[in-house]
Amino acid sequence: MRLKRFAAIGLAALMAASTAGCGGGSGSASTAAPTTGATEAPAETQAESQAETAAESAGEAAGDVDRSKELVVYSNSTSNGQDEWLLKVAGEAGFNIQIVSIDGSALSDRLVAEKNNPVCDVVFGLNAVEYERLKKEELLVKYEPEWVDEVDMSLGDADGYYYPTVVQPLLLVYNKDIITDPPKDWPDLCDPKYKDQYNLFQLQGGTAKMITASILARYPDPSGEYGVSEEGWKVIEELYTNGYYQQDGDDYIGNVIDGTVPMSELWGAGVIRYQKERGVEFGLMLPEIGEPFVVEQVGIISGTDEVELAKDFINWFGSAEIQKGWSDNVGAIPANEKALEMIDDKDIKDLMSKVKIQEVDWALVSEHVNDWVEKIQLEYLE
């Protein structure tokens, strides 16, 4: 069984190497919540020191759980070195975790393929659409983490199969020096005056897929094509034919800055990251209806032999102290409200003070999103 486990991990790691990145050059890291892109940190930061203290305390509270047992963790949010901090701090807390990084859609496909011979114990990073798929496949264990009262459970699963860890508002950013009459909402981009002035990520990536889904979900029609009214499809057709569809290798942030394509889709942590890296301040489109939020979740895979250890790890990982450290080191925006209050990055707090959650019928999205993407690719992107 151990040999089989390691062989499967090796295969999954190979898949990760071949699919790493946000999804077709879109910049975002997963079908759900895009990877934030880790930057190298000093070996011993204040955040690490605080996390180590929290890890030691959590270790003392672990009780009878044997943290030395191997725990296999699948994630689409640990690429580009983001797993280094987590492995270090988890090890200091006594955990023996093996992290397998796999791109978002490939990750859920992998878990379904392994249903009858599970390798993974804990999965985190996917969004609710993907977790709903896993839930329907009966691949998740029902549980309740100790930190449940510290997160907004309207962002998680009411039935208790997955819980929020990281939030990502999905935005349109623009060059304020060039776009002097910015759009107020996504449908405004259909105006001919914005022709080729905004970048749309490739639909393989999570950011583009979820922004598009959040627009289509505004136009529900049970008798319409894939649950969407004719008006909704007209908006999406105009949105994609009027905009610039990103090509592999594009420096879409550079294009915003130099005015080549002065507007672009972008996920929240990316806004903060690129403003710091490029020394710019983007304009933000803030629709009255709110912004779609992709929320990274964490769950336990059914069939694991280590349910109690998995619960212990999640209690530790989702705690305010560890989520603060995760945020300070990889730029994630924590769903844990106590962690959000504690984080050092004022830019994250400023961004979160400006945005609000758009209400989206994610059940409708989960049912039809693949059909929506296929229709757009076949009919509007030829």
C-alpha positions, 0 to 999 in steps of 0.5 A: 500500500505504501509503494502504491501511495508513493507511485501515485504521488509521483504520477500526480507530481508529474501531472503538476509539472506539466500543468503548472500555472494558472490555466493557459497563461491567464495568470490565475492559478486554478479553476477556482482561486488563482495562485497568488505567486510567492515571492522569496522571503528571508529565512526567518521573518517575523511572520515565520517566528509568529507561526512557529510559536503558533505551531508549537502551541498547536502541537501541544494541543494535538492530544493523542493524534500522531502527527508523525504519520504521513498526510498527503495534501493535494492543492492547486495553491502551492505552486511557484514555491508557495509550498516551502513556507507551509512545509517548513512551519508544518514540520515544526508543528510535528506534521509529516505532510506530502504536498502534491501541487496540481492545477485546478481542473486537473486536481478535481479530475485526479481526485475523481479518478482516484475515488476507488483507491484514494491517495489524497487525505486533505485537499485545499485551494479549489473553489466551491464549484469544484468542491460541489463536484467532489461532494456529488461524487461522495468524495468528501468527509463531513466535519467541523473545524475549530475555527468555524466561527472565525469565517463567514460560512456563507462562503463555505458549505452549509452541509459542512463538507468544505470550509473557506480558507482564502478569498479572491475578489475578481476585478477589472483593473485599468490604467488611470492615465489612459482610461479616463471614462472607465466602465462601471460594470462588466456589461459596459465593456460591450460599448464599441468605445472600449474595442480592444481596450480590455484583456480577457484571460483564456477560459482555461484559467479560473479567473476568466471562467468565474468572471464570465460565469458571474456575468451569465448567472445574472441572466437566468432562464430555465428555458434558455440555452444552458439556463441563460436568457438570450440577453445574457448570451448577447452580452457575453458574445459582445464582451468577447468579440469587443475585447482582446483575448489574451495569447500565450506569452503576453505580458498583460500587466505590461500592456496595461501599464504601457497602454497597449491594452489598458484594462485587464481582468485580475484577481485580488492578490494579483492586484496587490502583487503587481502594484508592488512589483511594477510600482503602479496604482491601478484603477479598479472597476467596482460594480454596484452589484459587487465583485465575484469572489472565488473562495479557496476551500479545504476538505477531507477526502473520503477513504482516507485512513487518517481522518483524525489527523486530517482534522487536526491538520485543518484545525492547525492550517485554518487557524488565525495564526497560521493563516496570518503567516500564510498571508504574510508569506505568499500574499493570500487574502485570508477568509479567517476574519481574525487572521485578516485583522492580524495581517501586516499587509495594509494593501490587502486590508485596503483592497478588502475595504473597497470590495463587496461580494456579488451574490452568485447562484453557484449551483447554477454555475456548477451545473452549466459552467463547462457548457458555457465555456465550450459554447464561448470557445466554439461560437465566439472565439473562432 
